[in-house]
């Protein structure tokens, strides 16, 4: 590896001082990608000529004209428009002429602060689901073990930062898509408050939940990127305050949920101990809204995904990957009243949670693991809904959430801590993250994948894993009689038996979850 710096902040400092040039960093990043990218599948497209030209231009600028991200090489998720090349959204069915020759507003802000765009990174198709082995796009591999999933949907960003191909990137998050790759790859990622950053020039998935967020090595690095993205530098911290006096709520009941591994529980308890030693007040804080918010996220995401992409699905069903098309099509089977109920529930649960956080016994931040276990092998792919999703609850609320490394499980695989706060409390989360990372070193671990390794090709089964539905109660009718084929045909989609089985199971699961009293 030719990357000489451990963090984005270190590289920024060296660039400002003139100790290193942008062209030198960009050339090193591109050289590393030549070696490792065939294994890791980090990039969809690289922009070597444009990036080197931008770096040379940055090096020629006088100090007075240099921005806060001057000359820093960054990567951009491939659902965001860039002037260098189209957003593919990792879908053969997507029109590459969308926003051709334009920058998304957030990308333009990074450039305005001096950043250099290295290329576009791999992602789940339209930011939802898993890779389809029948597609020609690169398969993202976890740098800690290339047989394992990186987490989605900002897949290439997580793998690229963990392996040192770049030190920072811009991703998007609708159900955990910044935080999950950060968790499984051992990096830091910030889901921002809904509406804080502009999403124009980003291909939508679920417009009422989509947000952009920075990904990097450290919380401080995420703060540097956030400052540039908002154009509003963080206020200077109170002298060494760290997390002293910060009230951190912990929904301990969630830790007993099946699926959270013993290693994850132990690492989380150790992270809480560290935060206490740093001066935080850690207290129990129940999260009864959890199940309802999970259901709201799923119903909203899939219904809106179909609303956005359903016409394209009907026009070119087979051109979309199995994972994406099955999930999006399930959203097309949901009745309007279920979606509307989810929005009512969303408002009610969010308002109630905020009231409890602000009231007697309230808290400033809520802490959980980011994900209940280390990265799974691709060969043991989970069905949708099989793993406990600890990230998705913060998308329907619009709250910001920070994911950062907190330990390692079996075989050294990363584990991650998640801190969520009130809307627009990014500065609080970043300050807490900086304090935690000043007392730990998990965030400084870097994977060292062997570029000679040949990982096992992804399997291409006729059918994917079918989600398990909650058992219907007496108050919840069994929806197993859904005629998915007829319903899809009515909206112009003809799907085969394997697709129908999964679409039916996903839709039934959503119908049952959406009718529960908590949802």
Secondary structure, DSSP 8 states (H G I E B T S, - for coil): -----SSHHHHHHHHHHTSS-HHHHHHHHHHHHHHHHHHH--EEEE-HHHHHHHHHHHHHS-GGG--TTTT-EEEEETTB-BTTB---TT-TTS-TTTTTT---HHHHHHHHTT-EEEEEE--SGGGSS---TTSSS----BTTBTTB---SSSHHHHHHHHTTS-SEEEEEESSSTTHHHHHHHT-EEEE--TTSS--TTB--SSTTT-EEEEEESSHHHHHHHHHHHHT-------TT-TTTT-EEEE-GGGGGSTT--HHHHHHHHHHHHHHHHTT-EEEE---TTHHHHHHHHHHHHHHHHHHHHHHHHHH-TTTS-HHHHHHHHHHHTS-HHHHHHHHHHHHHHHHHHHHHHHSTT--SEEEEESSSSS--BGGG---TTSS--SSTHHHHH---EEEEEEEE-GGG-EEEEEEEESTT-HHHHHHHHHHHHHS--GGG------TT---------SS----------TTS---TT--HHHHHHHTT----HHHHHHHHHHHHHHHHHHTSTT-
